[in-house]
Amino acid sequence: MLKALNGRGNVAILKGVDISIYRTRTQKIKERLESKKSIKLVTDVEGCNDDDTAYNLVKDLLRKNLNIQGILIIGLGSKGAAKAIKELNMVGKIKIVCFDSDKEIFELIKEGIIYASIGQDSFGQGHDPIVYLFNYLVDNKKLESQVIWTRTDVVDKNNVDDLI
C-alpha cells in the first residue's frame, strides 16, 4: 500500500472473520502503516466476509467522505470492493491491495481497478504438508520448527501478464 500511494494518503482496512491469520496480517500492516507519518489509517472495519458485504462497505465508506486513497482487503471481498470502485468512477483514484488471486483478480489488476494482490504460495501450502506427512509416516522425520514459512508473491500491473 505504501508503494501504491507513493508513501502518502489515507487508508481503510476491511477485514473478515476474526481468525488468527487476519489478526496477524492486520497487526503487521498497521505497524508498517503507522511507521509512516504521511500515511493515515482512517478506519478499520470488521465483517467483510464476502463480495456483497465489501461492495456495500466500500460504497458506505466513500459516501462518508473519509478522503480515502487506499483500501486494504484482508480476507474476502476484493471483487466486491473493485465493483464499488468501478461503479463510483474511482478507478485510479483509490488503490485496492488484497490477498489471494485468481483469473478474475488478474483481470481487475490489468484494468487498474485493483493495484496489487498478495499471494501465499497456494500450491506450496497444499503440496508441502503432504510431503512433510509422508516423511513423518515413512521415515519418522519430524519438522525442526513449529513454523513453516511460505513464499509471498505480489501480483501487480508489472507482472500480471506473466500469470494469465
MDAnalysis code that builds the backbone (N, CA, C; Angstrom):
import MDAnalysis as mda
import numpy as np

u = mda.Universe.empty(492, n_residues=164, atom_resindex=np.repeat(np.arange(164), 3), trajectory=True)
u.add_TopologyAttr("name", ["N", "CA", "C"] * 164)
u.add_TopologyAttr("resid", np.arange(1, 165))
u.add_TopologyAttr("resname", ["MET", "LEU", "LYS", "ALA", "LEU", "ASN", "GLY", "ARG", "GLY", "ASN", "VAL", "ALA", "ILE", "LEU", "LYS", "GLY", "VAL", "ASP", "ILE", "SER", "ILE", "TYR", "ARG", "THR", "ARG", "THR", "GLN", "LYS", "ILE", "LYS", "GLU", "ARG", "LEU", "GLU", "SER", "LYS", "LYS", "SER", "ILE", "LYS", "LEU", "VAL", "THR", "ASP", "VAL", "GLU", "GLY", "CYS", "ASN", "ASP", "ASP", "ASP", "THR", "ALA", "TYR", "ASN", "LEU", "VAL", "LYS", "ASP", "LEU", "LEU", "ARG", "LYS", "ASN", "LEU", "ASN", "ILE", "GLN", "GLY", "ILE", "LEU", "ILE", "ILE", "GLY", "LEU", "GLY", "SER", "LYS", "GLY", "ALA", "ALA", "LYS", "ALA", "ILE", "LYS", "GLU", "LEU", "ASN", "MET", "VAL", "GLY", "LYS", "ILE", "LYS", "ILE", "VAL", "CYS", "PHE", "ASP", "SER", "ASP", "LYS", "GLU", "ILE", "PHE", "GLU", "LEU", "ILE", "LYS", "GLU", "GLY", "ILE", "ILE", "TYR", "ALA", "SER", "ILE", "GLY", "GLN", "ASP", "SER", "PHE", "GLY", "GLN", "GLY", "HIS", "ASP", "PRO", "ILE", "VAL", "TYR", "LEU", "PHE", "ASN", "TYR", "LEU", "VAL", "ASP", "ASN", "LYS", "LYS", "LEU", "GLU", "SER", "GLN", "VAL", "ILE", "TRP", "THR", "ARG", "THR", "ASP", "VAL", "VAL", "ASP", "LYS", "ASN", "ASN", "VAL", "ASP", "ASP", "LEU", "ILE"])
u.atoms.positions = np.array([
    [0.827, -1.191, 0.000],
    [0.000, 0.000, 0.000],
    [0.871, 1.253, 0.000],
    [1.987, 1.171, 0.714],
    [2.890, 2.325, 0.719],
    [3.348, 2.653, -0.696],
    [3.675, 1.646, -1.455],
    [4.120, 1.853, -2.832],
    [2.963, 2.368, -3.690],
    [1.790, 1.802, -3.510],
    [0.624, 2.199, -4.307],
    [0.299, 3.674, -4.129],
    [0.494, 4.169, -2.903],
    [0.146, 5.565, -2.597],
    [1.348, 6.497, -2.604],
    [2.459, 6.006, -3.112],
    [3.691, 6.801, -3.112],
    [4.004, 7.355, -1.717],
    [3.726, 6.537, -0.712],
    [4.100, 6.881, 0.652],
    [3.221, 7.866, 1.387],
    [2.070, 8.267, 0.776],
    [1.216, 9.222, 1.481],
    [-0.247, 9.032, 1.108],
    [-1.111, 9.211, 2.117],
    [-2.544, 9.121, 1.871],
    [-3.291, 8.490, 3.032],
    [-4.599, 8.415, 2.864],
    [-5.489, 7.825, 3.852],
    [-5.889, 6.427, 3.427],
    [-5.866, 5.517, 4.396],
    [-6.087, 4.097, 4.101],
    [-7.213, 3.553, 4.964],
    [-8.011, 2.680, 4.369],
    [-9.037, 1.926, 5.090],
    [-8.669, 0.450, 5.022],
    [-8.909, -0.246, 6.116],
    [-8.724, -1.695, 6.143],
    [-10.090, -2.340, 6.299],
    [-10.386, -3.281, 5.428],
    [-11.600, -4.089, 5.531],
    [-11.156, -5.513, 5.791],
    [-11.656, -6.086, 6.872],
    [-11.232, -7.447, 7.196],
    [-12.427, -8.318, 7.524],
    [-12.194, -9.607, 7.346],
    [-13.251, -10.587, 7.538],
    [-13.324, -11.119, 8.947],
    [-13.721, -12.362, 9.039],
    [-13.924, -13.010, 10.333],
    [-12.675, -12.921, 11.187],
    [-12.855, -13.018, 12.484],
    [-11.754, -12.895, 13.434],
    [-11.011, -14.224, 13.543],
    [-10.057, -14.406, 12.627],
    [-9.227, -15.604, 12.671],
    [-7.768, -15.185, 12.784],
    [-6.958, -16.119, 13.205],
    [-5.548, -15.847, 13.501],
    [-4.820, -15.147, 12.356],
    [-4.942, -15.663, 11.148],
    [-4.178, -15.098, 10.029],
    [-4.603, -13.660, 9.736],
    [-5.893, -13.361, 9.836],
    [-6.352, -11.992, 9.591],
    [-5.866, -11.056, 10.694],
    [-5.861, -11.525, 11.945],
    [-5.345, -10.693, 13.042],
    [-3.867, -10.399, 12.826],
    [-3.100, -11.434, 12.443],
    [-1.669, -11.246, 12.217],
    [-1.424, -10.279, 11.061],
    [-2.118, -10.483, 9.950],
    [-1.967, -9.573, 8.803],
    [-2.285, -8.144, 9.204],
    [-3.412, -7.962, 9.891],
    [-3.841, -6.621, 10.291],
    [-2.817, -5.972, 11.206],
    [-2.341, -6.712, 12.188],
    [-1.360, -6.171, 13.133],
    [-0.100, -5.709, 12.414],
    [0.433, -6.555, 11.536],
    [1.679, -6.210, 10.835],
    [1.475, -5.052, 9.856],
    [0.336, -5.048, 9.190],
    [0.048, -3.954, 8.259],
    [-0.084, -2.637, 9.019],
    [-0.799, -2.661, 10.137],
    [-0.953, -1.438, 10.939],
    [0.400, -0.940, 11.433],
    [1.247, -1.852, 11.894],
    [2.583, -1.452, 12.356],
    [3.343, -0.753, 11.245],
    [3.275, -1.306, 10.052],
    [4.005, -0.724, 8.917],
    [3.435, 0.635, 8.525],
    [2.099, 0.716, 8.463],
    [1.474, 1.986, 8.102],
    [1.762, 3.064, 9.146],
    [1.699, 2.681, 10.420],
    [1.919, 3.650, 11.492],
    [3.367, 4.140, 11.555],
    [4.269, 3.391, 10.923],
    [5.669, 3.825, 10.916],
    [5.898, 4.979, 9.932],
    [4.910, 5.258, 9.125],
    [4.998, 6.338, 8.139],
    [4.062, 7.476, 8.532],
    [4.603, 8.624, 8.802],
    [3.796, 9.760, 9.242],
    [2.866, 10.287, 8.150],
    [3.202, 10.048, 6.899],
    [2.393, 10.578, 5.803],
    [1.272, 9.618, 5.376],
    [1.145, 8.504, 6.079],
    [0.048, 7.559, 5.842],
    [-0.840, 7.569, 7.081],
    [-2.143, 7.658, 6.863],
    [-3.068, 7.644, 7.993],
    [-4.100, 6.545, 7.804],
    [-4.233, 5.703, 8.813],
    [-5.279, 4.685, 8.824],
    [-6.543, 5.368, 9.332],
    [-7.521, 5.570, 8.440],
    [-8.721, 6.311, 8.812],
    [-9.833, 5.421, 9.338],
    [-9.813, 4.142, 8.985],
    [-10.818, 3.227, 9.505],
    [-10.346, 1.791, 9.342],
    [-10.825, 0.970, 10.250],
    [-10.510, -0.462, 10.285],
    [-11.839, -1.163, 10.523],
    [-12.408, -1.723, 9.466],
    [-13.766, -2.252, 9.517],
    [-13.753, -3.775, 9.513],
    [-14.460, -4.367, 10.462],
    [-14.604, -5.823, 10.511],
    [-15.906, -6.230, 9.830],
    [-16.015, -7.515, 9.547],
    [-17.250, -8.054, 8.997],
    [-17.291, -8.119, 7.487],
    [-16.151, -7.949, 6.853],
    [-16.084, -8.015, 5.388],
    [-15.810, -9.471, 4.990],
    [-16.876, -10.252, 4.879],
    [-16.734, -11.691, 4.674],
    [-17.084, -12.180, 3.279],
    [-17.513, -11.279, 2.409],
    [-17.871, -11.692, 1.056],
    [-17.913, -10.465, 0.146],
    [-18.094, -10.704, -1.136],
    [-18.067, -9.611, -2.104],
    [-19.219, -8.634, -1.935],
    [-20.415, -9.129, -1.620],
    [-21.557, -8.229, -1.443],
    [-21.348, -7.289, -0.264],
    [-20.847, -7.833, 0.837],
    [-20.585, -7.005, 2.019],
    [-19.506, -5.970, 1.719],
    [-18.432, -6.393, 1.058],
    [-17.351, -5.461, 0.706],
    [-17.865, -4.354, -0.202],
    [-18.673, -4.707, -1.163],
    [-19.265, -3.734, -2.079],
    [-20.005, -2.652, -1.289],
    [-20.874, -3.076, -0.375],
    [-21.661, -2.135, 0.425],
    [-20.787, -1.331, 1.385],
    [-19.795, -1.984, 2.005],
    [-18.897, -1.281, 2.922],
    [-18.105, -0.188, 2.204],
    [-17.576, -0.515, 1.034],
    [-16.788, 0.472, 0.275],
    [-17.668, 1.644, -0.127],
    [-18.859, 1.369, -0.628],
    [-19.758, 2.466, -1.008],
    [-20.088, 3.344, 0.203],
    [-20.355, 2.716, 1.354],
    [-20.659, 3.481, 2.564],
    [-19.463, 4.325, 3.008],
    [-18.267, 3.728, 2.988],
    [-17.068, 4.470, 3.398],
    [-16.840, 5.685, 2.507],
    [-17.021, 5.511, 1.223],
    [-16.763, 6.615, 0.299],
    [-17.854, 7.682, 0.370],
    [-19.067, 7.282, 0.736],
    [-20.142, 8.272, 0.944],
    [-19.859, 9.126, 2.170],
    [-19.176, 8.551, 3.163],
    [-18.838, 9.294, 4.391],
    [-17.716, 10.295, 4.142],
    [-17.145, 10.254, 2.926],
    [-16.109, 11.211, 2.518],
    [-14.926, 11.237, 3.486],
    [-14.328, 10.080, 3.703],
    [-13.159, 9.977, 4.570],
    [-11.859, 10.282, 3.821],
    [-11.991, 10.741, 2.579],
    [-10.817, 11.077, 1.784],
    [-9.851, 9.898, 1.695],
    [-10.385, 8.744, 1.337],
    [-9.607, 7.506, 1.271],
    [-8.928, 7.400, -0.088],
    [-7.631, 7.088, -0.055],
    [-6.890, 6.829, -1.297],
    [-6.544, 5.346, -1.455],
    [-6.554, 4.600, -0.359],
    [-6.182, 3.194, -0.418],
    [-7.087, 2.325, 0.431],
    [-7.384, 1.137, -0.091],
    [-8.196, 0.165, 0.645],
    [-7.448, -1.155, 0.663],
    [-7.238, -1.662, 1.877],
    [-6.630, -2.980, 2.055],
    [-7.732, -3.960, 2.393],
    [-7.836, -5.020, 1.629],
    [-8.821, -6.068, 1.885],
    [-8.069, -7.238, 2.500],
    [-8.365, -7.516, 3.756],
    [-7.718, -8.626, 4.455],
    [-8.760, -9.721, 4.593],
    [-8.723, -10.642, 3.671],
    [-9.722, -11.706, 3.645],
    [-10.500, -11.661, 2.352],
    [-11.780, -11.870, 2.455],
    [-12.643, -11.940, 1.275],
    [-13.233, -10.575, 0.944],
    [-13.707, -10.424, -0.274],
    [-14.401, -9.209, -0.658],
    [-13.723, -8.350, -1.699],
    [-12.598, -8.782, -2.213],
    [-11.840, -7.962, -3.167],
    [-12.647, -7.607, -4.410],
    [-13.370, -8.574, -4.927],
    [-14.134, -8.334, -6.160],
    [-15.293, -7.380, -5.911],
    [-15.910, -7.473, -4.737],
    [-16.983, -6.546, -4.386],
    [-16.470, -5.129, -4.217],
    [-15.316, -4.987, -3.579],
    [-14.707, -3.666, -3.415],
    [-14.369, -3.073, -4.783],
    [-13.838, -3.899, -5.666],
    [-13.489, -3.444, -7.018],
    [-14.731, -3.002, -7.777],
    [-15.817, -3.746, -7.623],
    [-17.073, -3.384, -8.282],
    [-17.548, -2.006, -7.810],
    [-17.460, -1.753, -6.511],
    [-17.880, -0.454, -5.975],
    [-17.008, 0.671, -6.527],
    [-15.706, 0.462, -6.557],
    [-14.782, 1.483, -7.078],
    [-15.094, 1.786, -8.535],
    [-15.356, 0.753, -9.304],
    [-15.659, 0.937, -10.729],
    [-16.976, 1.699, -10.906],
    [-18.005, 1.294, -10.164],
    [-19.307, 1.963, -10.279],
    [-19.248, 3.427, -9.878],
    [-18.398, 3.741, -8.910],
    [-18.283, 5.119, -8.433],
    [-17.288, 5.954, -9.240],
    [-16.782, 5.377, -10.339],
    [-15.806, 6.061, -11.200],
    [-14.577, 6.522, -10.421],
    [-14.097, 5.657, -9.537],
    [-12.935, 5.972, -8.702],
    [-11.696, 5.163, -9.112],
    [-11.768, 4.512, -10.272],
    [-10.633, 3.720, -10.740],
    [-9.436, 4.645, -10.935],
    [-8.313, 4.257, -10.334],
    [-7.102, 5.064, -10.405],
    [-6.992, 6.078, -9.283],
    [-8.121, 6.425, -8.684],
    [-8.116, 7.383, -7.569],
    [-7.972, 6.662, -6.232],
    [-8.494, 5.456, -6.163],
    [-8.410, 4.651, -4.948],
    [-7.711, 3.345, -5.301],
    [-6.665, 3.034, -4.569],
    [-5.874, 1.834, -4.817],
    [-6.333, 0.721, -3.878],
    [-6.633, -0.436, -4.458],
    [-7.016, -1.604, -3.672],
    [-5.840, -2.565, -3.658],
    [-5.472, -3.009, -2.460],
    [-4.497, -4.086, -2.296],
    [-5.221, -5.187, -1.539],
    [-5.116, -6.407, -2.060],
    [-5.850, -7.521, -1.477],
    [-4.950, -8.745, -1.350],
    [-5.524, -9.783, -0.834],
    [-4.821, -11.059, -0.703],
    [-5.497, -12.087, -1.595],
    [-4.688, -12.959, -2.139],
    [-5.132, -14.103, -2.939],
    [-5.608, -13.678, -4.326],
    [-5.255, -14.490, -5.289],
    [-5.536, -14.154, -6.681],
    [-6.229, -15.301, -7.399],
    [-6.941, -14.929, -8.421],
    [-7.477, -15.868, -9.391],
    [-7.560, -15.109, -10.719],
    [-8.082, -15.719, -11.729],
    [-8.110, -15.063, -13.040],
    [-8.905, -13.758, -13.019],
    [-9.986, -13.731, -12.253],
    [-10.791, -12.506, -12.174],
    [-10.010, -11.373, -11.502],
    [-9.275, -11.690, -10.453],
    [-8.429, -10.677, -9.796],
    [-7.358, -10.194, -10.771],
    [-6.767, -11.119, -11.530],
    [-5.763, -10.729, -12.520],
    [-6.350, -9.735, -13.522],
    [-7.571, -9.981, -13.965],
    [-8.217, -9.061, -14.916],
    [-8.460, -7.689, -14.271],
    [-8.850, -7.690, -13.006],
    [-9.069, -6.420, -12.304],
    [-7.761, -5.648, -12.131],
    [-6.668, -6.369, -11.975],
    [-5.351, -5.723, -11.915],
    [-5.017, -5.129, -13.282],
    [-5.247, -5.890, -14.337],
    [-4.970, -5.392, -15.688],
    [-5.786, -4.136, -16.002],
    [-7.031, -4.091, -15.499],
    [-7.905, -2.941, -15.730],
    [-7.535, -1.748, -14.845],
    [-6.646, -1.964, -13.871],
    [-6.248, -0.886, -12.974],
    [-7.196, -0.666, -11.811],
    [-8.150, -1.565, -11.629],
    [-9.115, -1.425, -10.532],
    [-8.488, -1.903, -9.222],
    [-7.776, -3.014, -9.276],
    [-7.016, -3.494, -8.129],
    [-5.554, -3.186, -8.404],
    [-4.882, -2.584, -7.442],
    [-3.476, -2.224, -7.611],
    [-2.570, -3.453, -7.511],
    [-2.802, -4.287, -6.489],
    [-1.951, -5.465, -6.299],
    [-2.677, -6.510, -5.464],
    [-2.241, -7.743, -5.648],
    [-2.750, -8.858, -4.862],
    [-1.562, -9.621, -4.289],
    [-1.665, -9.948, -3.014],
    [-0.598, -10.668, -2.320],
    [-1.018, -12.120, -2.167],
    [-0.157, -13.018, -2.613],
    [-0.453, -14.446, -2.502],
    [0.524, -15.130, -1.574],
    [0.105, -16.272, -1.064],
    [0.939, -17.007, -0.120],
    [1.259, -18.405, -0.638],
    [1.604, -18.518, -1.895],
    [2.046, -19.789, -2.454],
    [1.042, -20.906, -2.192],
    [-0.136, -20.777, -2.774],
    [-1.194, -21.764, -2.528],
    [-0.778, -23.171, -2.954],
    [0.005, -23.292, -4.022],
    [0.470, -24.623, -4.415],
    [1.340, -25.215, -3.309],
    [2.284, -24.442, -2.817],
    [3.166, -24.909, -1.751],
    [2.413, -25.260, -0.486],
    [1.367, -24.477, -0.169],
    [0.583, -24.761, 1.034],
    [-0.145, -26.092, 0.933],
    [-0.481, -26.494, -0.266],
    [-1.120, -27.798, -0.444],
    [-0.108, -28.925, -0.577],
    [0.958, -28.657, -1.284],
    [1.977, -29.663, -1.584],
    [2.854, -30.010, -0.383],
    [3.417, -29.002, 0.250],
    [4.422, -29.228, 1.290],
    [3.917, -30.033, 2.490],
    [2.708, -29.767, 3.014],
    [2.247, -30.582, 4.140],
    [2.129, -32.077, 3.801],
    [1.815, -32.379, 2.566],
    [1.739, -33.784, 2.161],
    [3.124, -34.408, 2.192],
    [4.116, -33.670, 1.726],
    [5.498, -34.165, 1.772],
    [5.940, -34.348, 3.219],
    [5.636, -33.363, 4.081],
    [6.014, -33.470, 5.494],
    [5.351, -34.683, 6.149],
    [4.083, -34.882, 5.847],
    [3.360, -36.020, 6.423],
    [3.939, -37.340, 5.911],
    [4.225, -37.416, 4.626],
    [4.827, -38.620, 4.056],
    [6.161, -38.921, 4.749],
    [7.000, -37.893, 4.865],
    [8.304, -38.081, 5.503],
    [8.161, -38.536, 6.955],
    [7.148, -38.045, 7.629],
    [6.925, -38.433, 9.012],
    [6.444, -39.882, 9.094],
    [5.487, -40.231, 8.252],
    [4.922, -41.585, 8.297],
    [5.904, -42.645, 7.821],
    [6.699, -42.333, 6.810],
    [7.609, -43.318, 6.230],
    [8.945, -43.369, 6.973],
    [9.506, -42.211, 7.298],
    [10.846, -42.158, 7.897],
    [10.854, -41.639, 9.334],
    [9.676, -41.359, 9.898],
    [9.563, -40.790, 11.235],
    [10.353, -39.483, 11.365],
    [10.458, -38.761, 10.257],
    [11.181, -37.487, 10.227],
    [10.242, -36.365, 10.664],
    [10.570, -35.729, 11.788],
    [9.754, -34.651, 12.320],
    [10.287, -33.306, 11.842],
    [9.397, -32.334, 11.786],
    [9.800, -30.985, 11.412],
    [10.682, -30.391, 12.500],
    [11.628, -29.598, 12.078],
    [12.535, -28.958, 13.035],
    [11.904, -27.734, 13.688],
    [10.854, -27.214, 13.109],
    [10.256, -25.979, 13.593],
    [8.738, -26.115, 13.646],
    [8.118, -25.350, 14.511],
    [6.660, -25.290, 14.579],
    [6.091, -24.392, 13.483],
    [6.936, -23.540, 12.911],
    [6.501, -22.585, 11.900],
    [7.064, -22.999, 10.547],
    [6.197, -23.028, 9.557],
    [6.612, -23.312, 8.190],
    [6.276, -22.076, 7.361],
    [7.281, -21.413, 6.877],
    [7.089, -20.187, 6.118],
    [6.730, -20.510, 4.676],
    [5.874, -19.685, 4.103],
    [5.533, -19.815, 2.690],
    [6.080, -18.609, 1.939],
    [6.223, -18.778, 0.646],
    [6.641, -17.649, -0.191],
    [5.505, -16.643, -0.282],
    [5.860, -15.402, -0.445],
    [4.877, -14.353, -0.681],
    [5.078, -13.845, -2.098],
    [3.993, -13.828, -2.843],
    [4.028, -13.332, -4.209],
    [3.159, -12.087, -4.304],
    [3.646, -11.077, -4.996],
    [2.853, -9.878, -5.224],
    [2.598, -9.765, -6.720],
    [1.323, -9.694, -7.069],
    [0.936, -9.542, -8.474],
    [0.428, -8.118, -8.652],
    [1.000, -7.426, -9.612],
    [0.535, -6.077, -9.967],
    [0.603, -5.918, -11.471],
    [0.425, -4.709, -11.959],
    [0.399, -4.493, -13.413],
    [1.719, -4.865, -14.080],
    [2.804, -4.892, -13.315],
    [4.110, -5.191, -13.902],
    [4.337, -6.674, -14.186],
    [3.611, -7.558, -13.511],
    [3.837, -8.986, -13.732],
    [2.562, -9.788, -13.992],
    [1.423, -9.144, -14.004],
    [0.157, -9.866, -14.157],
    [0.090, -10.623, -15.488],
    [0.649, -10.063, -16.552],
    [0.597, -10.741, -17.854],
    [1.393, -12.043, -17.856],
    [2.344, -12.178, -16.974],
    [3.113, -13.410, -16.877],
    [2.298, -14.546, -16.275],
    [1.187, -14.216, -15.641],
    [0.404, -15.207, -14.906],
    [-0.885, -15.602, -15.600],
    [-1.286, -14.850, -16.594],
    [-2.577, -15.126, -17.260],
    [-2.364, -16.128, -18.382],
])
